[in-house]
Amino acid sequence: MTRQDDIKQLITNHSRRLQILKEQQALAGLSVEPKILLEIEDIEATIANLQTELKIYIDEQVAVEGDFVMDPQMITALSTTAVGMLIAFLTKAGEATAQKMGEGLYQALKARFEQKPTTQETFSDFEQAPTDGDHQAALRVKLKKLMSEDTDFAEQIKQLVAKAQATEAGKTIINQQAGDNAKQIGQVFGDVNF
């Protein structure tokens, strides 16, 4: 039996015991013995700790095995951020800083989009007019589709975006692009996790 199975079994056993104690509490009403109340609290804490341990174990296992799963909201957020960074790179907003943060992302996306004629045209149109909202939207849609189909590619883009965001340049450029495209929404600080 694996550690993950052990933890699940412990959670099940504690949950069963907790259910019995809660039934005793309900039957006793106000005259419930304090030891039952204390044991309920202890078991609830134990279950919470086991659930946390199980989540950590699963997260570590996923990281080790390389499995990568993104939900649609994560993919949407990642594609929007990546396109915003590409806009900064292609329009040379902040010149040197845009170059620092965008080159790797640009090369990765360009290489991937050139693999299919339909995506190649979308990327080419975006390169020619990166500030055009229609081209931005089309690129986001294609990027979301590519990341949904290929989790390795999604992980690569996630890492490139995170690397760019880790720099002060990434924070500034994202802020500038939000100002150019949507109205100033404030400075972007801290980690963004997908």
N, C-alpha and C positions, 0 to 999 in steps of 0.2 A: 504494500500500500504506500503511495507517495505521500509526501508531506501535505500536498494540497488536499488529497483525499482524507488524511487525518484531520485536518482543520475543518473540512466540511462535516465530517462525522461528529466532531466535538461540538460544532455549532448546532447540529441536529439534536444531539443528546441534551445539551444545555437548554435548547428551545423547548424540548419536551418537558423537562423538569420545570422550566419557567411557567409553562402552560398549566401544569398541575398546581403549582403554588398560587397562581393567579385565580384558579378555580376555588382553591381553599380560601383565599382572601375574599372572593365574592360571596362565598357561602357564609363566612364568619361575619361579614359586614364590619361594623365598628368594633366588634370584639376580637378582631384578628390579632393573633399573637405577634409581638414585635419581631420575633425571630423569623417569621415568615416574610415580613416586610423587608427586613435586612437581607435575607437570602434572595428575595426578588431583585433588590438593588444590586447585589453582588453578581448575580447571574446576568443581569442586563449589561453590567460593565464588562463581564467576561466575554459575552457574546460580541459586544462592540469591539473589544480588543482582538478577538479572533477574526472578525470580519475585516478589520484593518490589516491584520497580518496576512490574511488570504489575498486581499487586494494587492498588497506589496509583493507577495509571492508571485501572483499572476502577472503583475507589471514587469517584474524581473524576468520571469520566464519568457514573456513576449519579447523583451529587449534582447535576451540571449538567443532566442530562436529566430529573431529577425521578422517575426510576424508584425504586420503594421496595418492597423485598421483605422480609417477615418470616417466619421459620419459626414453626411452632406453639408452640415453647417460648417464643419472644420474645413472642408474642401472649398466651400464658397469664400470663407474668410481668407484662406490661404491664397486662392486665385486672385481675389481683390487686392490683397497686399502685394503679391508678385507683380501684377499689372501696374500698380501704382509705382513700384520701384523701377519697372521698365520704362515708364513714362519719364521718370526723373533721369534715367540713364540716357534715353534717346533724345530728350530735349536738352540734355546737359545742364539741368538745373543744379546749380552749385558746382558745376564743372568738375573739379578734382574729387569732391566727395561723391558725386554721382558715379564717376568712373570707378572709385574704390568699391562702392557697394554693389554696383550693378553688373559689372563685367561677367562674373561667374554665372549669375542668374541668367543674364542675356544669352550667353553661350550655350548653357544647358537647354534653355527653352528653344532657341533657334535650331539647335541640333535635333531636338525632338520633333518640332513642328515641321522640319524639312523632310521627315520620313514619310509623310502622306501628302498627296497633292492638295487635298481639301484644306488641311491645316496649314500647309505651306503658303497658300494664297492668303489665308487669314493673317498669318504672321507678317507676310510681306506688306499687306495693306496697312497693318498697324505700324510697321517700321516707317513707312512713308508718311503717315499722318498720326503720330502717337497722341496728339491732343484731341483727335476726333472721337467724340463719345461713342459713336456707332462702332468704330473699329475697336475701341476699348472693350465694349460690351461683347462683341463677337469673339475677341481673344479670351475674355473671361469664360465665356460659354465653352469654347473649345478646350481651354485649359482645365476647366472643371471635369469635362468628359474624359480627357486623357488621364487625369489624376484618379478618377473613379475607376477607370479600367486597369490602371497599372500602379499598384501600391508602392513598388520600388521607386518609380518616377515621383510619386507624391512625397515619399520620404526624402528624396534628393532635393526637391523644391523646398520642402519644409526646412531642411538643414541650411540651404542657401539663404533663405529668407531670415532664418534665425541668426545666421552669421552676420548678415547685413544689418539686422536690427540691433545686434549687440554693440555696434559702433555708434558713436555720437552722430556720425554722418547719416546713418540709417534713420535715426530719430528725427533729425532735421529735415531730411528729404521727404520722409513720409508726411511730415507736418506741412511742408511747402506744397506738396501735391494735393493734399486735402484742401488747402487754401485755394489752389488754382481750379480745382474741379468741383468743389461742393460748398464752399464757404469755410472760413476758419473755424476749426473745431477744437483747437488747442494743441498743445505739445504732446507727443506720444513718448511716454517714458515707461521703463520697466520691461519685464519679460512678457512676451506673448506666446502662450503655449497652445499648441494644436493637438 
